[in-house]
Amino acid sequence: MAYDYGSLSRPLKETFAALQDGLMREYRREHLPAHRRSARRSRRLRRIRGWSRATGRLAEQAACVAEHTLPRIEQETGHAFHSPDGPIRVLMAPSTKRLFLDILAGFPEEALPIRANDLATLGNFADDSHALALIGDVTLRLKVLPGKGVAGFAALSDRWGLHESRIGAGHAPDGERLVREKETLARAVLGLIYVEGGVDALRAVVPLLACDR
């Protein structure tokens, strides 16, 4: 099963920094004193400033994932991720898609704060968790634990603090929806481990799961 992994033109940390710098550069370029601004110009400036602040928050949350969540997963699974970018992509919340696509649509191409392809790619990261969750689930059931039931994904998500580490997430849901989101995140991390390390790397995680015949 194919998975398009790592298609930004530079590492994610650098991309966030360049995006925030580019947005502030455009804000300064379009800025006018308050008494000379039209209502439309004021709304435009508020929007750019909001995009910049939102990007800064995402960068801070991504740094927390790299510093805290990632080492916890690596220590327990024995798998060293190729870079922090993979787990960060998995944890990008659906709300980030709208942010990046709004920025992409908010400038003519020659004035974009970063490359159009990078913005489009950032917007697609919110779909990564579902694609990788499918890979993780199918691989576990067909290649690692054939004939066995696999459970404990929500508990594994709690163990690693995945839902609490989501990047750009708003208010957390409750009930069954929360459980489903936690299970998706755990399966996605397992899918990423398989993509990077193969079946043996995924098999090493099995003791962390509940398995029944």
C-alpha positions as MATLAB code, in Angstrom:
seq = 'MAYDYGSLSRPLKETFAALQDGLMREYRREHLPAHRRSARRSRRLRRIRGWSRATGRLAEQAACVAEHTLPRIEQETGHAFHSPDGPIRVLMAPSTKRLFLDILAGFPEEALPIRANDLATLGNFADDSHALALIGDVTLRLKVLPGKGVAGFAALSDRWGLHESRIGAGHAPDGERLVREKETLARAVLGLIYVEGGVDALRAVVPLLACDR';
ca = [
       0.000    0.000    0.000;
       1.559    3.284   -1.076;
       1.849    6.354    1.112;
       3.227    9.722   -0.006;
       5.594   10.604    2.815;
       7.733   13.723    3.124;
       6.947   15.944    0.163;
       7.593   19.414    1.619;
      10.486   21.310    0.056;
      12.142   21.695    3.488;
      11.659   20.303    7.017;
       8.385   21.118    8.707;
       9.957   23.282   11.415;
      11.611   25.444    8.761;
       8.385   25.555    6.742;
       6.418   26.872    9.712;
       9.077   29.512   10.407;
       9.173   30.607    6.761;
       5.377   30.763    6.610;
       5.129   32.922    9.709;
       7.924   35.220    8.492;
       6.294   35.498    5.080;
       2.923   36.378    6.569;
       4.433   39.118    8.709;
       6.321   40.442    5.700;
       3.052   40.691    3.764;
       1.356   42.305    6.760;
       4.025   45.007    6.882;
       3.830   45.496    3.122;
       0.056   45.997    3.183;
      -0.055   47.967    6.426;
      -1.344   51.558    6.451;
      -1.987   53.907    9.393;
      -5.478   53.423   10.800;
      -6.787   56.764    9.524;
      -5.784   55.852    5.952;
      -7.252   52.347    5.898;
     -10.509   51.330    4.324;
     -12.712   48.885    6.205;
     -11.710   46.272    3.659;
      -7.992   46.907    4.260;
      -8.494   46.648    8.029;
     -10.264   43.300    7.655;
      -7.484   42.094    5.387;
      -4.788   43.042    7.894;
      -6.664   41.371   10.746;
      -6.939   38.217    8.676;
      -3.215   38.102    7.858;
      -2.342   38.770   11.491;
      -4.678   35.966   12.539;
      -3.038   33.555   10.102;
       0.384   34.465   11.471;
      -0.676   33.910   15.066;
      -2.340   30.595   14.219;
       0.805   29.430   12.422;
       2.895   30.397   15.446;
       0.657   28.323   17.724;
       0.972   25.332   15.400;
       4.756   25.684   15.435;
       4.765   25.723   19.246;
       2.536   22.658   19.436;
       4.688   20.825   16.889;
       7.773   21.611   18.969;
       6.060   20.091   22.028;
       5.327   16.919   20.062;
       8.972   16.681   18.999;
      10.220   17.317   22.522;
       7.804   15.243   24.586;
       5.470   12.932   22.647;
       7.960   11.633   20.107;
      10.605   10.446   22.632;
       7.901    8.635   24.622;
       6.783    6.677   21.561;
      10.331    5.909   20.454;
      11.329    4.668   23.903;
       8.378    2.283   24.159;
       8.426    0.976   20.591;
      12.171    0.894   19.967;
      11.573    2.632   16.625;
      13.490    5.834   15.862;
      11.431    7.918   13.449;
      13.207    9.272   10.397;
      12.410   12.808   11.563;
       9.889   14.517   13.844;
       7.883   15.455   10.747;
       6.122   12.091   10.429;
       4.505   11.997   13.886;
       3.747   15.723   13.670;
       1.885   15.162   10.401;
      -0.131   12.359   12.009;
      -1.203   14.696   14.804;
      -2.327   17.596   12.593;
      -6.009   18.232   13.342;
      -8.620   18.700   10.578;
      -8.894   22.415   11.416;
      -5.397   22.982   10.027;
      -6.570   22.134    6.514;
      -8.781   25.210    6.356;
      -6.026   27.476    7.723;
      -3.462   26.496    5.108;
      -5.907   26.462    2.220;
      -7.250   29.875    3.269;
      -3.693   31.260    3.200;
      -3.159   29.669   -0.211;
      -6.312   31.331   -1.530;
      -5.595   34.619    0.202;
      -2.690   35.797   -1.971;
      -1.793   35.891   -5.638;
       0.797   33.202   -6.308;
       3.684   35.653   -6.632;
       2.907   37.090   -3.174;
       2.434   33.811   -1.287;
       4.466   33.649    1.948;
       5.836   30.215    0.942;
       5.576   28.053   -2.178;
       2.065   27.150   -3.293;
       2.928   23.443   -3.349;
       4.089   23.578    0.263;
       0.872   25.270    1.390;
      -1.224   22.694   -0.452;
       0.839   19.905    1.113;
       0.391   21.375    4.592;
      -3.336   21.469    3.947;
      -3.331   17.771    3.106;
      -1.565   16.727    6.320;
      -4.903   16.623    8.146;
      -5.779   13.544    6.062;
      -2.605   11.658    6.984;
      -3.938   10.113   10.181;
      -6.781    8.347    8.352;
      -4.545    7.053    5.546;
      -1.910    5.780    7.960;
      -4.524    4.343   10.333;
      -5.784    2.148    7.510;
      -2.239    1.019    6.740;
      -1.561    0.227   10.395;
      -4.805   -1.651   10.898;
      -4.570   -3.738    7.714;
      -0.914   -4.594    8.303;
      -1.540   -5.686   11.874;
      -4.441   -7.917   10.930;
      -2.956   -9.460    7.782;
       0.801   -9.575    8.350;
       1.531   -9.310   12.073;
      -1.415  -10.924   13.866;
      -3.394  -12.904   11.273;
      -6.401  -14.628   12.745;
      -6.330  -12.612   15.962;
      -8.459   -9.749   17.172;
      -6.593   -6.584   18.031;
      -7.813   -4.079   20.621;
      -6.389   -1.513   22.993;
      -5.844    1.288   20.472;
      -7.580    3.946   22.577;
      -5.559    2.863   25.623;
      -2.373    3.081   23.562;
      -3.344    6.584   22.466;
      -3.808    7.558   26.116;
      -0.498    5.968   27.050;
       1.329    8.116   24.500;
      -0.825   11.205   25.000;
      -1.692   11.358   21.305;
      -5.066   13.066   21.502;
      -3.750   15.635   23.968;
      -0.863   16.297   21.572;
      -3.033   17.053   18.527;
      -1.821   20.093   16.637;
      -4.419   22.763   15.899;
      -7.244   20.923   17.643;
     -10.178   22.762   19.159;
     -12.547   21.440   21.814;
     -12.244   17.687   22.312;
     -15.322   15.584   21.535;
     -16.667   13.101   24.055;
     -18.149    9.635   24.108;
     -17.765    7.323   21.148;
     -16.387   10.021   18.871;
     -13.502   10.664   21.256;
     -12.741    6.947   21.443;
     -12.770    6.682   17.643;
     -10.394    9.625   17.287;
      -7.997    8.118   19.818;
      -8.086    4.765   18.039;
      -7.412    6.430   14.682;
      -4.376    8.280   16.051;
      -2.888    5.135   17.600;
      -3.440    3.119   14.415;
      -1.890    5.967   12.407;
       1.272    5.971   14.512;
       1.503    2.212   14.038;
       1.004    2.709   10.311;
       3.843    5.222   10.257;
       6.086    2.808   12.149;
       5.328    0.166    9.505;
       5.960    2.572    6.608;
       9.333    3.541    8.060;
      10.474    0.301    9.675;
       8.576   -2.546    8.057;
       6.793   -5.515    9.603;
       9.481   -6.232   12.207;
       9.227   -2.707   13.613;
       5.445   -3.031   13.859;
       5.680   -6.494   15.401;
       7.770   -5.050   18.236;
       4.775   -2.927   19.285;
       2.415   -5.896   19.725;
       3.138   -6.328   23.486;
       1.584   -2.866   24.009;
      -1.727   -4.043   22.517;
      -4.442   -6.413   23.691;
      -4.742   -9.359   21.320;
      -7.259  -12.215   21.400;
      -7.730  -15.262   19.263;
];
